[in-house]
Amino acid sequence: MPRFYFDIHDESGIHRDEEGEMFENPQAAAVEANQIATEMVRHGIGPVSQLDRAIEVRDQSGDRLLRVRVSAKLETQGLK
């Protein structure tokens, strides 16, 4: 089973995944990248009003296969 790596890009730079995870195929790794992006929004937007990150998926050869960008903005307005 091939190994895929999920590098995180955020405001502080690139956080390279050195361990990776094994998936049956690139499509399964893409599903995982989308789930990671969803979790980033869920856990990353709390005290922060804006979130802009990306996940790049690499294969065992180091080739980039996919990039998922997460961009969210939380705005609260008082209503009468």
C-alpha positions as a Python dict, from the first residue, in 0.01 Angstrom:
ca = {
    (1, 'M'): (0, 0, 0),
    (2, 'P'): (149, 341, -94),
    (3, 'R'): (237, 608, 162),
    (4, 'F'): (116, 969, 129),
    (5, 'Y'): (241, 1278, 311),
    (6, 'F'): (27, 1573, 422),
    (7, 'D'): (224, 1898, 446),
    (8, 'I'): (52, 2189, 621),
    (9, 'H'): (108, 2546, 499),
    (10, 'D'): (8, 2823, 741),
    (11, 'E'): (109, 3173, 844),
    (12, 'S'): (425, 3046, 1015),
    (13, 'G'): (550, 2843, 717),
    (14, 'I'): (545, 2483, 595),
    (15, 'H'): (510, 2194, 836),
    (16, 'R'): (632, 1886, 651),
    (17, 'D'): (480, 1549, 729),
    (18, 'E'): (777, 1318, 777),
    (19, 'E'): (578, 1005, 870),
    (20, 'G'): (292, 998, 622),
    (21, 'E'): (3, 753, 613),
    (22, 'M'): (-76, 454, 399),
    (23, 'F'): (-379, 463, 168),
    (24, 'E'): (-496, 235, -110),
    (25, 'N'): (-476, 506, -376),
    (26, 'P'): (-448, 883, -436),
    (27, 'Q'): (-828, 921, -420),
    (28, 'A'): (-834, 786, -64),
    (29, 'A'): (-552, 1028, 29),
    (30, 'A'): (-758, 1314, -122),
    (31, 'V'): (-1054, 1220, 98),
    (32, 'E'): (-823, 1235, 401),
    (33, 'A'): (-690, 1577, 295),
    (34, 'N'): (-1046, 1711, 276),
    (35, 'Q'): (-1123, 1571, 621),
    (36, 'I'): (-810, 1738, 760),
    (37, 'A'): (-923, 2068, 605),
    (38, 'T'): (-1266, 2033, 767),
    (39, 'E'): (-1105, 1973, 1107),
    (40, 'M'): (-881, 2277, 1058),
    (41, 'V'): (-1186, 2497, 1020),
    (42, 'R'): (-1364, 2333, 1312),
    (43, 'H'): (-1069, 2368, 1552),
    (44, 'G'): (-881, 2662, 1406),
    (45, 'I'): (-1139, 2937, 1377),
    (46, 'G'): (-1232, 2967, 1750),
    (47, 'P'): (-1031, 3255, 1895),
    (48, 'V'): (-898, 3347, 1552),
    (49, 'S'): (-1123, 3553, 1329),
    (50, 'Q'): (-956, 3442, 1007),
    (51, 'L'): (-797, 3121, 883),
    (52, 'D'): (-592, 3066, 567),
    (53, 'R'): (-408, 2734, 536),
    (54, 'A'): (-335, 2467, 281),
    (55, 'I'): (-263, 2096, 278),
    (56, 'E'): (-39, 1954, 10),
    (57, 'V'): (-40, 1580, -46),
    (58, 'R'): (282, 1417, -166),
    (59, 'D'): (338, 1060, -277),
    (60, 'Q'): (632, 835, -183),
    (61, 'S'): (846, 991, -458),
    (62, 'G'): (787, 1340, -320),
    (63, 'D'): (566, 1444, -612),
    (64, 'R'): (284, 1681, -517),
    (65, 'L'): (-52, 1529, -605),
    (66, 'L'): (-308, 1760, -452),
    (67, 'R'): (-348, 2093, -273),
    (68, 'V'): (-650, 2170, -54),
    (69, 'R'): (-678, 2533, 56),
    (70, 'V'): (-879, 2630, 363),
    (71, 'S'): (-994, 2988, 393),
    (72, 'A'): (-1249, 3094, 653),
    (73, 'K'): (-1348, 3418, 817),
    (74, 'L'): (-1562, 3449, 1127),
    (75, 'E'): (-1762, 3770, 1160),
    (76, 'T'): (-2001, 3843, 1442),
    (77, 'Q'): (-2244, 4132, 1418),
    (78, 'G'): (-2479, 4247, 1688),
    (79, 'L'): (-2846, 4240, 1591),
    (80, 'K'): (-3113, 4457, 1739),
}
